[in-house]
Amino acid sequence: MKTAAGWLVVLSILVQTGLSLPAGEEIAPVLPFRTFDRGSWPNLPQNTITILQQDSRGILWIGTQDGVATFDGNELKSLSDDPAVPSRGLIINIGVGPQRVVVSSPAGLHIYDYRRWQRLDIPAPIIRTCLDLKNQIWAQAISGELFKLEESGDTRGWQKPEPPYPERCDLFYIGNDGKFFTVENHRVYQVSGSEKKQILTPEDLKERVTAFFISRSQQIVLGTETGRVFISDPEGRNWSGIFVPEWPAVPINRIIEDGEGFLWMAGTAKGIIRGNLSTGWRMLTSKNGLAEATVSCLLADREGQVWIGYNGAGMQQLLSRNWTHRNALEVNGSAARPVSVFAITRKQSGGFLAALFSLGLWDWDTRGMRHYSEKDGLRDDVRFAIEPRPGVIWAACRFGIYEKIGSGKFHKTFHLPRGLVTSFLRTPSGTWLAGTSTAGLLRLNHRGQWEYADEMNGELVDHQIRAMALCGENIWVGTMTGITIFRPGGAEKIVLRNFSDLPQTINAIFQMKNGEVWVGGVGGIAIFHPAGNREWLADAKTLPGKTVYCIGQDQTSNEIWLTGSDGIKFFHNSKWRSYGLNNGLLETECNRDGLLINEDGTVLVGTMRSLAVFSPREDRQPDIRLQPFWQELPDFEEKGGQLLTSPARASELNFRWHTPFLRPHEAAYRIKISGHSEDWSSWRPESYLMLAGLRPGMYAITVQARVDDGIDEFLSSPLSIKFYKKPAFYQTVWARVILISALVTLVAGSYYLRVRILKRRGAYLEQLVNQRTQELAETNQVLQAVNRQLKEISARDYITGLLNRREIEERLGDYLSLMERQQKEIGILFFDIDYFKQINDTLGHEVGDRALKIIGECITKTFRQSDLCGRLGGDEFLVVFPATSRREMSVAISRFLNNLAGVRVEDGRGEELKISISGGATNLIPDRSVSFDRLFRVLDKALYTAKQRDRGQIVWVEPPGPGPDS
């Protein structure tokens, strides 16, 4: 799987660099299944499968309505001949343990210890049996009663378990780690020793639980009789309900987890639910390759492979493979067009090359993709390409051989008057040969020049070379009319021509792992066995058309692949299967040399219209839908629908959402906040929004997702969440009316009293006026101090204590103007925290906020009070150095980096996390053409450069020059 990850990166690069499906063309998902029924496997007792299990040896146990069978991967064997096994009738359940297998039927319990069978009577009709880690047998009766088998020597007897185990329950489950769970009256309990504790259960769980499962990540999954599914988080604190619109309201009775972490759920319906919380859920039906029958049971074997049992349709094994296509290319800005991929070869330095015949050459690896065409020196049609050594590419073209070294262009190293170069081969002695369609073999001499290999050409059947291969120490050369085999040293040769068991024209020569040499071409395939005999394959069921173009073998699984004039053939488990238009291919006419099998099983096939990719993963673009994480809004009260009310105390509001079926980095989002900002924001990858300092009122947050593969753009339907922020009491209308009324009353009363006092006691009034004047002055001072404090608070970031973005933009404008008038230098440092999103995602926002606070403290400690220090948002920071030279600024930045190097952040798990930053810096004497936006764009590019240089550094850049940005 290590190489699989690399090839998936390659495929993602293809999507981002100009490759896509042609307009208006869609490919239905292909989920090939291997089917087992009585038509193809006569030893299967019956086509209705009741239970599937796998024992500790890896043997698959199959229970049917008419007996039991086993499957070891090659042979399906019925156990009806064994008198100790129920030879006829319904198999109710099969339990497997480390040392034995238990088969239950109406006739009793049948125990197999991998040596012999024993039959045991049952206390009541049994519906479920399990074996715990102590190899003890547990059984559940139809009435819900629990029984366990007590064994002492040869004495066996059924006993009801003592408390805390229940006398009866709706369901019981024994996990792989030995944990014992029961479901009783819609509640889940875990029994351990003498304790029985209730596990948090969904509040809206009102119906009977019909399926229980614990995933490898410790998520509890519950299926109900109405088809609803609930999944807990790994800590068991919260539950999520799954809703699949296509799933009917029928019971979920089986839940499994495959090797890739996907959950599979089945019930009394024709279809299966598949997915997980991170990717979303989909329903698979007969359109995806399932049998047109009700699913009766599921099994994930020890390697994570999925098996499905049906009612009346046998069983299927999921092969988990898909064809995808890369079949359009933009050449020099022109419109996309279909691609005929003529040949595919693996590069020594990683990645591969693909010859596009009239459209040039593709060269790609995990670092990117490059298209070479006429502008890169390729003047002729490319037939074949190879990397003889890292950094060097040879292109076999219509009129000669072209070579490219390093980053230079292609140049012709050999001119062919007519015909074309078809292939390259390196001999055991290290000499390179090139085959041509008209002039035989070329050889690269010791001077690095291509010349005609005359001594070999004289031994060829003819000079029209179609294929070459190194089989052991022998060189096989296939031509238009035969084969020439050169022994080591060239002293011996074998010429094969005009044989009825040879292809009329040779197209492919390939040596299998067992030593056989397969030669394919027009009419069939000749197999040369190591013993010297030859076999001829010309069966239409075996060949991919009348002409075989390519032969290949998966070196890990020994699977054989054939491509030809009518699709693709695949040989696996002693059976041939075909892939054509019905399996998702766009074109069945393949190209010669257009086959490459990667180490991870990925198959690339060049056809007349596309590069067809056969990969274990699904490469479909699903529907984009947004779902909010309501549990991220603990301070809200839901008031029906999507209208939420925030209390006045909530100073910060957090919203999150996700896109089912999509990985987070594949989607970008834009946001519009009605009541705050009516315009859409720019697209961004973050799937969260934090709002702080909102005024009271009604708001609506609208989120839209986008996936852009470089050619097509997919947009989701907008998701809107309406909420109302309550005002504080002093912000309400009634509070303002009361306050104004009180002020009016106070002013009127004061005026009346003052008039009376003036008439009666003039002297006293003067003293009172002076006193009131002094009080008003003191009050004014207090109000001014409060206003200054509020202004300072509004200008500061609440986490770091630094200036916020709005304040630093205002002050930076003043600083630029001042430095321009004084003609003094000003320095600007812009940086962010490395891997901050990963810290938030893996360790939580509390650790992220702690890192932000420590960065703020380090900034405050390091830089001068005259320097502008602020947090722009997220993990982005800006420091402005007025009247500072570049040398002084470098000293300050170095001091800051040294201080930061000694800082550690507690990650909440008892460990300390080292924090590093990446950013950009510049120094300039400003003029009127320099604005904050222009400086920010320059510094942002420098930050991006620092990220690509392994992070943890500050990149110096030149300030923007006069005039508009490029």
N, C-alpha and C positions, 0 to 999 in steps of 0.2 A: 504494500500500500504506500510505501515511501515514494516510489516512482509515480504512482497514481496521482499523488498530490501535485507533482511537477507537471504532469500532462494536463491536469485540470487547470493549472495556471496558464499553460500554453493555450488551451481552448478559450479561457477568459480573455487572453491577449488578442486572439483572433476576433472575438466579438467587438473589442474596443478599437480595432485597427482597420475596419472597413469591410468586414465579411458579414454577410447576412443572408437570409432567405430572399428570393426575389419577391417583388411586390405582389400581393394578393395570393401568395402561396402559403399554405399551412400544412404542417405534418402532424397527424394524430399521434398521441403517445403510444409507443410500442412496448408492451410488457410481455415478452415471450415466456410461455410456460411449457413445462414438460408434463404431459398428461399420462396418467396411469388409469386404465380401465380394463374391463375384461376383454375388450376387443383386441387390445395390443398386449395385455399381460394376463393370460388365461389363469395363472395361479392366484389372482386376486379373487377371494371367495365371493364377493358381492360388490356391486357398484355403489351401494349406499355406505359411506364411511361414517362410523359413529365416534371414533376416538383415534388420535394420533399421539404417539409418545416415542421417546428415544431413550435407550438404556445407557448405562455407563460405558458400554463397549462401542457405542455409536450406532447400534442396530436400530432401525426404525420399526416400531410395532404398529400395526394397522388393525384396528377393530372394525368389523363390519356387522351388518345385520345377519350374516350367515357364517360366522367364524372369524378367526384371527390369522394374520399373515405377518411375515417379517421381510424387511428389505435391507440388504447390506451395501447398497450402492450399485450393485451389478445384478444380483439375482433377487427376484421377488418369490418368496417361498411360502406356501400355504401350510399351516400346522394342523389341518383337519385330519391327517393320518395318525396323529398321536392320540392314543386313547385317553390320556390324562388331560387333554385340552378340549374345551367345548367344540366339537366338530361341526355342529349345526346350531343355528339360532343366533340371537342377538348378543353382541358384546356390549355391555353397558359402560364399562370403564376399565382403564389400564393404569396402574400405578407403578412407577419405577423408582428404585432406590439403588444405593451403592452395590448391594449384593444380591438383589432379587427383583423379579417382576411379578406383579399381581394382576391377574385378569379376572374381572367379575362379570358374571352373566346370571340370568335367572336360575341356572342350574347350580350356582354356588360360586365359591372363590377358588381360583386356580393359581397356585404359587409355584414359580419357577426360580430355582436358585442357581441357574446357569449350568446345572448338571442334570436335574430331574424335575418332574412335575409332581405336585401333590394337590389334592382337592380338599376343600374345607367347606363345611356347611356355613350358611350365613344366618344371623339371628333375625333378619327382616329384609325385605326387598331393598337392595343397595343402589344408590345413584352415584356415589363418588367414593373412591379409595385413594389414599396417599400413604407414602412411607416417609417417616421422619429421619433425621440423621442417625438415630440409633437403630435404624432398620425396623422400627416398630410399625405395624400396619394400623391405619386409622380408616374408619368407614363411616359413611353417613347414610342413613335410611331415608326412604321417600318421605317419612313423617318428620324428618329433621333430627331424629335422635342420633347421637354420636356413640360410636363404639370403638374400642381399641382391642387389639389381639394380644392377650397375655400369654407368653410362651415360657415354659419351664421344662427343659429337656425335650421329650417327645410329646409332652402335654400342652395342649393349646385350648384356649377358651376365650370367648368374647366377654368383655367387661365394659360397663359404662364408666367413663372417666369421672374421677372425683373432682369436686370444686377445687380451684376456680374454673375448671373446664365446665361448660354448660351441658345440661342434660340433652337439650335440643337447640338447634340454631338454624338460621336460614342458609348459612354458607360457612365453610371453614377453609382455611388456606395455610399451607406450610411452605414457607419460603426456602430458597436455596441455602440460607444461613441458619435454618432450623427454627426461625421465629414462627409462632403459632398465632393465627388471627381467626376470629369468628365474627360473623355478622348476625346481629340479633335485633329484631324490631327496628330496622333502619339505622342501627348504630353499629360502629366498628369497635372491637375490643382486641387488645393484645394480651395473650396469656403467657406468663413467664414464671416458671416455678410455682410458688404459692400466691402470686399476684395476678390480678386481672384489672387492667386499666383501660378506660375508654379513650379512644383516639378522636381528635377533633373531626367532626362529620359535617358535611354541607348542611346549612340550616334549612334549605328548601328541599331536602331529601325526604320525600313522603312515600315513594313507592318502594317495592321490594327490590333488594340488590340481587342481581342474577349472575354477576361476574366480579371477581376481585383479583387484582394483580399488583405486584410491587416491581417497579422498574429497577434497572441497575443503578440509577441515580437516586434511589429510595423514594420515588414518587409513588403514592398510592393511587390506583386507578379503580374506579367503581363503575360498573355498568348496571343499568336498571331494567325493569320489565317494560318500561315505556320507551326504551331506546336512548335514554339520556345517559351521558357519561360525565363523570366528575374526576378531576385530577388535582392532587395536592402538590404543594411545593415540597422540595426535599426535606425541609424542616417540619412539615406537617402543620404549618400555621394558617395557610390560606388555601382555598379551593377555587378552581376555575371550572366553569361548565363548558362543555364542548357542544357546539351546535353545527350539525352538518345538514343543510336543507334537504339533500337528496335522500337522507336516511329515513325510512318509514318508522312509525311508532311501534316497533316490535322489539322484543327483549334482546339485549346484548348478553350473550352467554359464553363468549370466549375472548380473551385478551392476551396477546403475546407481544414480545419485543424482539426485533430482528437485530442482526449484527451491526447495523448502521445507526441504531438508536431510535428507529421508527416504531411506533406502536401500531399494531394491527388488531382490529376489533371486528367480530362477526356475530351474527344472530340469525334469527329465522327470516332471512331475507336473501335476495339474489344480489350480493355485493359485499364489499369489505370497506371499512373505514381505515385509512392509513394516514399517519402523520405524527407530529409532536408539537409541543407548545411553541417551539422556536420557529418552525417552518409553516405551521398551520395544518389543516386537515382537508382531505379529499376522499371522495368515494370512488372505488374501483368497481367496474361492472364488466359485462361481457365485451364492451367496447375496448377495454384495456387488456383483453385476452383471457378473462375468467370464463369458466364454463357457465352455460346458461342453466344454472340450477341453484338451489338453496344451499348456502354454506352451513355445514354441520359441525366442523371442528377446525382448529388451527394448531400449528406447531412451528416453533422456531428451534431448529436443531442446534447442536453444540457449536457450529460454525456460523450461526445466525441466519441460515438459509430458511426460507418460509415454505411450509407445506400446507396445503388446503384440502380438506375433505368435503365432499359434496353428498347431497341426498340424491342418489340415483345416477351420478355422473363420475364416480371414481374419485381420484384425487389429482392434484397438480403440484408441481414444484416450480417456484418462481426462479427464473434464471437471472432476473434483475439486469437486463441489458437493453440498451436503446441505441437506435441509429439517430444521429443528428447530421446536419449538413452545413458546409461552408461553401457557398457556390456563387458569390458575386464579388467583384473586385472593382474598385475605383482606380482607374489608370490615368495619371496626369490630370486629375480633376474631372475626368469624363464620367458619364453616367455608368452606374454599375451594370455589369454584363455577366452572363454565365461563364464558368471557367471549365475548361477541359484539362483535368489534372493528369498529366501523362505518366509521370514517374515520381516516386517518393523514396528518399534514402535518408538514413539516420546519419547525423553529424557526429564526428569524434568528440567535438567540444560540447555536445549537448544540443537537443533540438533536432530539426530535420529540414531537408530541402525538398521542394516540390517543383517539378518542371511543368509550366503552364502552356507549353507549346507556343502558340502565337502571341501569348501575353507576357512572356518573360519567365521569371523565376521568383519563388517565395523562399525566404530564408528567415526562419524564426526559431527562437528558444525562449527560455523563461524570462529573458531580459527585454524582449520585444520582437517585433516582426518588421522585416524590410522587404520591399518589393523591388527587384532589379528588372529594368527594362532597357529600351534602346538608349535612354539618356545615360545609363550606366555602362554603355559599351556593348550591350548584347544586340548585335545587328541581325542575327538569324533566329529562326525558330528553335527553341530549346527542347531537346528530346530527352535528355538525361542530365543529372547533376550529381556531383559527389564532392566530399571534402577529404582529399587524400591525406592531409595533415591539418592540425588546427590552424585556422586563419587563412587557409587557401581553399578556393573553390574552383573546380573544373566544370564547365558547362559543355555538354556534348550537343552540338547544334547541327543544323542542316548542312552547312558548308564548312565544318571544321570544328576545332576545339578552342574554347575561350578559357582564359585563366584570370582569376582575381586574387590578389595578394593583399591581405590586411584591409585597410580602408580605401585602397585604390579602386580604379575602374577595371572592368573586364577588357582584355585585349586578346586578339586572336594569336594563338601559338602554333596552329597548324591549319593549312587551307586544304580543303577537300574539293577537288574539281566538280564532283557530282556525288549524289547520294547524301547520306547523313551518318553521323556518329551515333551508334545505338547504345553502347555500354562501356563500362570500365571494369578492369579486373587486375588485382595485384597477385602475382605468382608467388609460390613458396620461397623463391629466391629473392623476392623484393622488387622484381621488375613489374612496371605497370604496362598493361595492355589496353588498347581501345579497339572495340569492334565497330566496323562500318557496314553500311547496307550494300555497298557495291565493291569495295576494295579490300576486303578481308580484314586482317589485323594490323594495327599500328603498335609500335613499341617506343617507350621513352628511353632513350639511350643515356649513357653516363654523363653526357654534356647537357642533359635536361632538354633535349630536342626530340620531337616525335618523328619517327621514320617508319617506313613500311617493314613489317616483319616478314621478309621474303621467305626465309627458310621454313616458317610455320605456314605461311599462305600456300606454299606448294603442297602441303599435306591436307588442306581443308577439302571437304566434300564440294563446297562451292564458296564463293567469296561474299555471299549475301548473309552476313551474320545477324542472327536474331536474338541470341541469348548466350551468356557465358556464366560459368559457375565453377568455383573451386570445391571439388568433392574429395575430401581427404587431401592427398598429395597430387591428385590428377586434375588437369584442366579440361573441362567439358566445354566444347564450343558447338552451339546449335545454329544451323544455317537453314536456308530456305528448303533444302532437300535432304538433310541428314545431320549426323552428329560426328564430330571428330574428338577423340579423347587422347590428350597428350600425357604420357607418363613423365615422372620426374626426370629432368635432364634432356628431354626431347628425343631420346634415342628410340622410344617405342611409341607407337600410336595405334589407335583402334578406330576404324571408320565404319559407321553404321548408316546404311542408306537403303532405300527401296524395300523396307520390311513392312509386312502388313500390320505388325503390332507396334509401329512407330507413328507418331503424328505426321501428317502430310507436310506441315510446316512447324518448325520448332519455335515456340514463344517463351517457354519458361523451363529452367532447370533448377531443381532444388534437392538438397540432401537432407533427409530426415535424421532425427536423433538415433534411430535404430540402424543407420547405415544405408537405408534404401535411398535410391536416387529416383526422383519423380521427374519425368519429362513430359510437359504438356504443350499442346498446340492445336492445330486444326484436326478435329476428329476424335480426340481422346487424350488419354494419359498413359504413358509407358512407365512401369515401375520396375527398376533394375534392383533385384535383391542381392545382398552381399554374397550369397551362395553361387551366384552366376546365372540363375534363371531369371526370366522376364515375365511380367504380368501386364495385361492390357485392359484398361478401363475405358469402356465406351458406352456405358449405360446412361441413358438420358436422365435417370433419376439421380445419378451421381455427378454428372457434369453440369457446370453452370452455362449451358448453351452448347452450340456446336463447336465453339472455339474456346480453348482455355488460354487465358492470358497470364495469370500469375498463380504461383503456388507458395504457401507459407505455412509455418508451424509455430504455435505458441510454445516456447521452450520450457515454460513452467507447467502448463496443463497438458501438453502434447496435442492440443486441438489443431486440426488441419483446416486451412482456409484455401478456397479456390475462387478466383474471379474469372469471369468469361464474358461472352457476348450476350448472355441472358441472366445477369444477376450474380449472386454470390452463393457458394456452397460452404457448409460448415460441418465438420466431422467431429462428433463428440459422443462418448459413451456408446461406441459401435453403431451409431446411427448418423445418417446424413440429413441435414435440414437445409432449406433454401431461404434466401432473403431476396425479395423483389419489391415491386411497387406496393404490394399489400403489406409489407413490413416497414414502410416508411421511406424506402429509397426513392429518390427523384428520377433516377435514370438507371436502367439495367445494363446498358452498354458500358463495360469497364475498359480501362486502358492498360496497355502492356507496361509492366514494371510499376503499375500503380497500386502496390500493396506494401504496407508496413505494419508489423505487429510489435507493439511495445512490450516491455518487460511486465507491465501491470495488467496485460490483457487487452489494452486499448488497441483497436484495429482501425487503420486509416486506409481507405480505398479511393483511388482516383477514378472517376467516371467521366463521361463525356460532358456532364453538366455541373459536377460538384466534387468537393472533397467530402466523402461520406465518412463519418466518425462513429465507431461502434464502441460505446463506453458503458461501464456498469452504472453510471449515474444518469439521472434524468436531466435533460438539458432543455426542458420546455419552459417557455415564459408563461407562468400562470397569471391568472387574474390578480390585479393589485387591489387589495382592500385594506383599509385602515381599521384598527380596533384600539380604543382607548384602554389604558390600564386604570380602571377605576380605583384600585386599591392604592394608587399613588396620590389620592386626594382624601387624606384622612380628616381634614378640617372642613369638609363640605357636607352639606345635608342635601340629599337627593329629593327633589320635589316633583317626581314624575317626568318621564321622558328623559331629555338630556339637559334640563334646566337645573342648575346647581346654585346653591346660595352659600356664599362665603361669609363667615362671621367677621365682625369688625376687627377682631384681634389678629387676624391672619395678615401679617405683613408681607409674606412671600407665598406665592402660589406656584405649584409645580404640576406640569402636565406631561404625560408620556403616552406614546402610541407605538404600534408596531405593524408590520406588513406581513401577514401570513404568506407562506411559500417563498419568501425572499429572505436572503441573508441581509443583515443591517447595512453592510457596506455596498450592497448593490442598488440601494434606493437613495434618492435625494428628496428633500421635503421643502415646501415653502409654506409660509404661515401668513394669515391675515387676521387681524384683531379688530372686529367691528366695535366701535365705541372708543377705540384707542388709536388705531391707525388703519385706514381703509384700504391701503395699498398692500399688495403681496410683497413679502420679503423675498430676498434672493434665495436660490436653491442651496440647501445645506444638507450634510449627511446626518446631523444629529437628530434623534427622534425624541427630543424632549424640549420643553419650554419652561423657563422660570420667569415669573412676573413679580416685580416688587414695586412698591410705591404707587399702586393703582388707586385712583380716586374712587369714591363710592359711585355705583351706577351699574347699568346693564351692559354686558359684554358678550361677544360671541367669537370664539376662536375657531377658525377654519383651517384645516390642514389638508394638503394634497401631496401625493407621492408621485415620483417620476423615476422611470428606469430608462436609461439611454445607453444603447449598445454601440453607439457610434454611427448608426444608420437610421434605425427606427427609434421612436420615442414612445413609451407607454405611460399613460397617465391614469391615476386612480380617480374614482369619484371622491369629491371633497367630503371630509368628515368635519362636522360642526358640533361644538360643545358650547351651549349657552350657560352663562352663570351671572349671578347678581352679587355684587360686593356690598354688604351692608355698611351704612355710614355709622360712625360713632355717634353717641347721643348729642354731642355738641355740634355735629354736622347736619342734624335733621332740621326740617322746616319749623317744626314746633319749638325746638330749642332756640332757634333764631328769633321766632316771634316773641317768646317769653323774654329773651335777652333784650330785644329792642324795647318791649313794653316796660321792662324794668328800668332800662336806661332813661326812657322818656319820663317815667314817673319820678325817677330820682332827680332828673334835671328840673322838672316843674316844681317839685317840693323844695329843692335847694334854692331855686329862684325866689319862691314865695317867702321862705324863711329869711333869706338874705335881705329882702326888701323890708320886712318887719324889723329885723335887727338894725338895719341902716337908719330907720326912723327913730328907734328907741335908743340904740347905743352905738353911735358913730365910731367911737373909739374902739369898742369891742369888735365891731365889724371889720375895722382896718386890721386889727390883730388876727382876726379869724381869716381874712383874705390872704394875709401873708403866710399864715400857717398852711392854708389849702394850696397856695402856690408852691410852697416848698414840697408838700406831699406829691403834687402833680409832677414836679421835676424829678423826684425820686422814682415815682412810678414810671416815668418816661425812660429813665436810665435803666430800670429793670427790664422794660419792654425792649429797649434797644439791645441789651445784653442777650435777652432770649432770642431776638431776631438774628443776632450774630451767631448764636449757638446753633439755631435751626439751619441757617445758611451753611455753616460749617458741616453740619451733619448731612445735609442734602448734597454737599459736594464730595462727600467721602463714601468709599466702598465699605459696606457694613462688615465684610469678612476681614479684609486686610487693613482697613483704616487708611488706605491710600486714596488719592483723588479718583473720582469716577470718570468715565469717558467724556461726559458732557462738560465737566469742569476743566479737564485737562485740555480739551479742544479750545475752550474759550481762552484759557490762560496762554496756551501755545501761540494763538494768534497774536496776543499782546506781546509775548516774548519775541516773536519773529519781527514784528514792527519795530520794537525797541532795538533789537540787534541790527536791524537794517539801518536805522537812523544813526546808531553809534558805530556801524561798520565793524562789528565784533563777531567772532565766531560763536556758533551755537551747535551743540552736539545732541544727537537723538539716539537712544538705544531702545529697540523693540524686540521683545522675546516672549516665548511661551514655555510651558513646562513640558518636558519630554514624556510621552506616553501617559498624559493626564487622563485621556478618555479610558485607557486600559485600567488606570488606578480606580476611576469611578466605577467602571463596569465590574471589575473583579473584587475590589476591596470595599466599595460603597462610597457614597458621596460624603460621608462623615470623614473618611480618610482624605478624600480630595479637598474638602474645606480646610482640613488641618494643614495640608500641604500649601494651600493658598495663603493661609494665615502666616505660616513660617516664612514663605517667600516675602510677604509684606514686612514682617519684622526684620528680615535680613536687609531689605531695601532701606528701611528707615534707619537701621543701624549703620549702614555703609555710606550712603550719599549725604550731601550737604542739605541744610534746610533751604538753601536758595534753589536747589534742584527741584524740578517738577517730577513727582513720582506718582504714577497712577496705574490703575487696573482698567483696561479697556473693556473687559468682559470675558467670561469663561476663564481660560488660563493665560490670557494675553496681558502683558504689562508694557508700559512706556515710561522711559526716564528721559527728561530734557535737561541738558547741562548748559545754562546760559553763560556767555562770556568765558567759554572753555575751549582750549586748543585740543587738537586731536591727541597730543601726547598726554595732556592732563586727563583727558577722557579715558584713554587707554589704561592709565594707572588706576583710575576709579573703578573701571570695569573689572580689571584684574583683581583688585581688592574685594570686589563683590563676589567674583567667582571663587576666590579663596575662602571667603566667609561661608559661601553656600556649600562648598565641598565638605565642610565639617558638620553640616546640618543633617539630621536624620528625623524621619517621621515614623511614629508608631503606626503599624498597619492594622491594629485591632486584634491581632493574633499572637501578640507577645514578641513580635519581631520588628525590626526597624528597617525603614525603606529609605534608600538614598535618592535624593532629588537632584535632577540635572535640568539644564535649560538649553534651548537653541534660539538663536535670534540674529538680528542684523543691526549694524550701527553705521552712522554717517556723521560727518562734521562739515559745516558750511557757513558761509556768510550769506544770509538770506537776502533775497530781493523780492519784488512784488509778484514775480511769476511763481514763487514757491508757496504752495498751500499745504494744509494738513493732509488732504486726500492724496496729493502727488507724492509727498514724503512717505505716507503710509504704504502706497503701492510699491515703492522702491524697497522699503524695509521689509514688506511682506515677501517680495521675491527673494531677498537675502535670507529671510527665515526659512523659506522653502529650500534654498540651497544648503543651509546648515543642516536641515533634516536629511537631505540626501547624502551629506558627508558624515553619516553615522552619528549625528546629533551631538549634544553636549558641547557646543562651540558657538562663538559669535563671529559672524561674517561681516567684514567691513565692505561697504559699497560707496560708490561715488554718488553725490546728491543729484537729483534731476536737473537737467540743464534748462535753459530758457526755451519757450515754445511749448506746443502741445506734446503730450506723451505719445510714444509710438505704440 
